[in-house]
Amino acid sequence: MLTREFVAWLAARRAAGESLAVIGSSMGVSHEAVRKWLAGGEPSQMALMLAAILSHQPRELPPGL
């Protein structure tokens, strides 16, 4: 996932009503990190890889998992 796609994905999650804290929690980072990325900060390669996985998966696990 490219950085601009990553930022667009974050922005879409925000537009859907998710808080910075929820987005950060789903990625194992703080809400400050998400805020920094939305403001143009460069995400790590690990964050980009995780976002690529999360963007293609359901955000919630099925019951029982």
PAKERO-83045 format. One record per residue (C-alpha): x, y, z; residue number from 1. Coordinates in pm, 1 decimal. Each point is the difference from the previous one (the first is absolute). Layout:
X | Y | Z | NUM
...
***
This chain:
0.0 | 0.0 | 0.0 | 1
141.6 | 336.2 | -99.4 | 2
8.4 | 286.1 | 248.2 | 3
-267.6 | 203.0 | -182.2 | 4
-227.4 | -306.1 | -13.8 | 5
66.2 | -52.5 | 369.3 | 6
-99.8 | 357.3 | 82.8 | 7
-312.4 | -31.3 | -218.0 | 8
-89.6 | -321.8 | 183.2 | 9
45.9 | 171.8 | 337.5 | 10
-207.9 | 296.7 | -115.6 | 11
-277.3 | -234.3 | -117.3 | 12
-7.6 | -167.4 | 340.1 | 13
-22.1 | 342.5 | 164.9 | 14
-279.7 | 101.8 | -238.8 | 15
-183.7 | -319.4 | 97.6 | 16
0.4 | 127.5 | 359.4 | 17
290.7 | -193.6 | 150.5 | 18
202.6 | 184.7 | 260.4 | 19
376.2 | 36.3 | -15.5 | 20
18.8 | -222.0 | 308.6 | 21
-198.6 | -281.3 | -165.2 | 22
207.6 | 16.3 | -317.2 | 23
321.1 | 5.9 | 201.3 | 24
-112.3 | -288.7 | 217.7 | 25
-74.6 | -214.1 | -305.3 | 26
359.1 | 55.9 | -113.5 | 27
166.7 | -20.9 | 340.1 | 28
105.1 | 365.9 | 4.9 | 29
-107.2 | 311.9 | 184.4 | 30
-256.1 | 248.3 | -124.4 | 31
288.0 | 248.7 | -21.0 | 32
167.7 | -218.1 | -263.6 | 33
-319.8 | -5.2 | -206.1 | 34
-31.1 | 378.6 | 34.0 | 35
361.7 | 39.5 | -115.8 | 36
-59.1 | -218.8 | -306.4 | 37
-314.7 | 192.0 | -93.5 | 38
200.4 | 323.3 | 28.4 | 39
262.4 | -129.1 | -242.9 | 40
240.1 | -189.4 | 225.5 | 41
171.3 | -295.9 | -162.4 | 42
-131.1 | -337.6 | 123.8 | 43
236.1 | -292.0 | 52.1 | 44
12.0 | -285.4 | -249.0 | 45
-157.8 | -220.6 | 266.6 | 46
-295.0 | 240.5 | 34.9 | 47
-45.9 | 1.3 | -377.1 | 48
5.1 | -380.7 | -16.0 | 49
-246.8 | -32.4 | 287.1 | 50
-232.2 | 255.6 | -159.0 | 51
10.4 | -193.6 | -326.7 | 52
-113.2 | -311.7 | 185.2 | 53
-266.3 | 179.9 | 203.3 | 54
-139.8 | 178.9 | -303.1 | 55
-84.5 | -334.1 | -160.6 | 56
-132.6 | -174.3 | 309.1 | 57
-316.8 | 44.0 | 203.6 | 58
67.2 | 234.9 | 289.2 | 59
-160.5 | -236.4 | 248.1 | 60
75.4 | -363.9 | 55.0 | 61
-280.4 | -249.7 | -45.5 | 62
-164.4 | -123.2 | 321.6 | 63
203.1 | -263.7 | 177.5 | 64
341.1 | 119.2 | -115.0 | 65
***
